[in-house]
Amino acid sequence: MDVLVIGGANLDIKAKSTTRPVAATSNPSVVTTKPGGVARNIAHNLARLDIDVGLLSVVGDDAVGESLLAATAAAGVDISACKIGLGVTGTYIAFLDEQGELITAANDMGVLQALTPELIQKHAAEIQSAKFVLADCNLHIDTLLALAALAKDKLIIEPVSVEKSQRLKILMDGTPVFLATPNLDQIEALTGSRLPPLAAQSLERMGLKNLVIHAGADGAYAYADGLLTHIAARAKTVLDVTGAGDAATAGLICGLIKGMPLVKAAELGQELAAKVLASHASTLE
């Protein structure tokens, strides 16, 4: 297997306002539901890029979880490591303005508590044999630590959110991480600075030598061998921002699998993010 992706798989519910949103009242919107989750989306995108990819996640014992796994398998992802847990499948609810930009979001990922260090150990062989292992910070820190002990220097971390990015800081304290893919808000939470040069140097002092910072409309910044390179955004049209970061991360990993240097791989990530931004889908179709 080229890549094993570990983390969240959930139902995305997206409400895009058809007019300028007004706070504290009902807004006319177009509401859609799609398979989602950071880890699941990245795995889906990698499969669409003809990468041999597997997903290790937990869904609920419900119809939503069943359909979510079916859709993921149909995209070409190996779901044999996925677990059916007690409770409901994870849900992500996004509220978008009329331009497709995120206003706020809510998520319920309680079912992922079943993705424990013990479950990680059961899949040690797959983790150790994969070329890269990507984990999102929806995972509990104890699970991330258990994973890092097995994946070692092929581990890629997607921080997910400002709050959950703090798990990356704990993980970097004496644990090898090959690469992380935070955004500007997350690097500020991690380092106190949202300036990519200062944040990259600070994260390198923490032990993170490879970094791709997602900067939204400003593209991305790739940091390797002490050099920071800006990569311009490729998007010309933005219909919906949901999943763009997941597509960028999938493109980045695809490039690395194909032997590209980090900057070129990040450029591929920006090209794929542009495709998702220009559609109402959250993944590559």
Residue pairs with C-beta under 8 A, 6 or more apart in sequence:
1 52
1 53
1 54
1 78
1 126
1 129
1 130
1 131
2 46
2 51
2 52
2 53
2 130
2 131
2 132
2 257
3 43
3 46
3 51
3 52
3 53
3 54
3 130
3 131
3 132
3 133
3 134
3 253
3 257
4 53
4 54
4 55
4 56
4 81
4 123
4 126
4 127
4 130
4 132
4 133
4 134
5 39
5 40
5 42
5 43
5 46
5 53
5 54
5 55
5 56
5 133
5 134
5 135
6 39
6 55
6 56
6 57
6 115
6 120
6 133
6 134
6 135
6 136
6 139
6 147
7 37
7 38
7 39
7 40
7 57
7 112
7 115
7 134
7 135
7 136
7 137
7 138
7 139
7 158
7 160
8 37
8 38
8 39
8 40
8 57
8 90
8 109
8 112
8 136
8 138
8 160
9 35
9 36
9 37
9 39
9 40
9 55
9 57
9 58
9 59
9 68
9 69
9 72
9 82
9 89
9 90
10 36
10 37
10 40
10 59
10 68
10 89
10 90
10 91
10 92
10 107
10 109
11 33
11 34
11 35
11 36
11 64
11 68
11 89
11 90
11 91
11 92
12 33
12 34
12 35
12 36
12 37
12 92
12 94
12 242
12 282
13 31
13 32
13 33
13 91
13 92
13 93
13 94
14 31
14 32
14 33
14 34
14 93
14 94
14 96
14 240
14 242
14 282
15 29
15 30
15 31
15 93
15 94
15 95
15 96
16 29
16 30
16 31
16 32
16 96
16 97
16 98
16 100
16 240
17 27
17 28
17 29
17 95
17 96
17 97
17 98
18 28
18 29
18 30
18 98
19 27
19 28
19 98
20 97
20 98
21 27
21 95
21 97
21 98
21 103
32 280
34 281
34 282
35 44
35 67
35 68
35 71
35 72
35 283
36 92
36 242
36 243
36 282
37 57
37 68
37 90
37 92
37 138
38 136
38 138
38 158
38 160
38 246
39 55
39 57
39 134
39 135
39 136
39 138
39 158
40 55
40 57
40 68
40 72
40 77
41 243
41 246
41 247
41 250
41 282
41 283
42 134
42 136
42 158
42 246
42 249
42 250
42 253
43 53
43 54
43 55
43 72
43 75
43 77
44 72
44 75
44 77
44 283
44 284
45 246
45 247
45 250
45 251
45 272
45 283
45 284
46 53
46 77
46 250
46 253
46 254
47 53
47 75
47 76
47 77
48 75
48 76
48 283
48 284
48 285
49 250
49 251
49 254
49 272
49 284
51 253
51 254
51 257
52 78
53 76
53 77
53 78
54 77
54 78
54 79
54 80
54 81
54 126
54 130
55 72
55 77
55 78
55 79
55 81
55 82
56 81
56 82
56 115
56 119
56 123
56 126
57 82
57 83
57 112
57 115
58 82
58 83
58 84
58 85
58 111
58 112
58 114
58 115
59 65
59 66
59 68
59 69
59 82
59 83
59 84
59 85
59 89
59 90
59 111
60 84
60 85
60 86
60 87
60 88
60 89
60 90
60 111
61 84
61 85
61 86
61 87
62 88
62 89
64 88
64 89
64 91
65 84
65 89
68 89
69 79
69 82
72 79
72 82
73 79
75 283
81 123
81 126
83 114
83 115
83 119
85 111
85 114
86 111
86 114
87 110
87 111
88 108
88 110
88 111
89 111
90 107
90 108
90 109
90 110
90 111
90 112
91 107
91 108
92 105
92 106
92 107
93 105
93 106
93 107
94 102
94 105
94 242
95 102
95 103
95 104
95 105
96 102
96 103
96 240
96 241
96 242
97 103
99 238
100 238
100 239
100 240
100 241
100 277
101 238
101 241
102 241
102 242
109 138
112 138
112 139
112 140
113 140
115 139
115 140
115 143
116 140
116 142
116 143
117 142
117 143
117 145
117 146
119 143
120 127
120 143
120 146
120 147
120 150
121 146
121 150
124 150
127 133
127 147
127 150
127 151
128 150
128 151
130 151
130 154
131 154
131 257
132 154
132 156
132 178
132 253
132 256
132 257
133 147
133 151
133 154
133 155
133 156
134 155
134 156
134 157
134 158
134 249
134 253
135 144
135 147
135 151
135 155
135 156
135 157
135 158
136 157
136 158
136 159
136 160
137 144
137 157
137 158
137 159
137 160
137 161
137 164
137 165
137 167
137 168
138 160
138 164
139 147
139 167
141 167
141 170
141 171
144 157
144 167
144 171
145 171
145 175
147 155
148 155
148 171
148 175
148 176
148 177
149 175
152 176
153 176
153 178
154 178
155 176
155 177
155 178
155 179
156 177
156 178
156 179
156 180
156 181
156 249
156 253
157 168
157 171
157 177
157 179
157 180
157 181
158 180
158 181
158 249
159 165
159 167
159 168
159 180
159 181
159 182
159 183
159 186
159 190
161 186
162 185
162 186
162 189
163 189
165 182
165 186
165 189
165 190
166 189
166 190
168 177
168 180
168 182
168 190
169 190
169 206
171 177
172 203
172 206
172 207
172 208
173 206
173 207
174 207
176 207
177 207
177 208
178 210
179 208
179 210
179 211
179 212
179 262
180 203
180 208
180 210
180 211
180 212
181 211
181 212
181 213
181 214
181 245
181 248
181 249
181 252
182 190
182 211
182 213
182 214
183 213
183 214
183 215
183 216
183 245
184 194
184 196
184 213
184 214
184 215
184 216
185 194
187 193
187 194
187 196
187 199
187 200
187 203
187 213
188 194
188 199
190 199
190 202
190 203
191 198
191 199
191 202
191 203
192 202
193 199
193 202
196 213
196 215
196 221
196 223
196 228
196 230
197 228
199 213
200 211
200 213
200 221
200 223
200 228
203 211
203 223
204 211
204 223
204 226
209 224
209 225
210 223
210 224
210 262
211 221
211 222
211 223
211 224
212 220
212 221
212 222
212 223
212 248
212 249
212 252
212 262
212 266
212 269
213 220
213 221
213 222
213 223
214 220
214 245
214 248
215 221
215 233
216 233
217 233
217 235
218 230
218 233
219 230
219 231
219 232
219 233
219 234
219 270
220 230
220 231
220 233
220 248
220 266
220 269
220 270
221 228
221 229
221 230
221 231
222 228
222 229
222 231
222 262
222 263
222 266
223 229
224 261
224 262
224 263
229 263
229 266
231 263
231 266
231 267
231 270
232 270
233 270
233 273
233 274
234 270
234 271
234 273
234 274
235 244
235 273
235 274
235 277
235 278
236 274
236 278
237 277
237 278
238 277
238 278
239 277
239 278
239 279
239 280
240 277
240 279
240 280
240 282
241 277
242 282
243 276
243 281
243 282
243 283
244 273
244 276
244 277
245 273
246 276
246 282
246 283
247 269
247 272
247 273
247 275
247 276
247 283
247 284
248 266
248 269
248 270
248 272
248 273
249 269
250 269
250 272
250 284
251 265
251 268
251 269
251 270
251 271
251 272
251 273
252 265
252 266
252 268
252 269
253 265
254 265
254 268
254 272
255 264
255 265
255 266
255 267
255 268
255 269
256 262
256 265
258 265
260 268
272 284
275 284
276 282
276 283
276 284
279 285
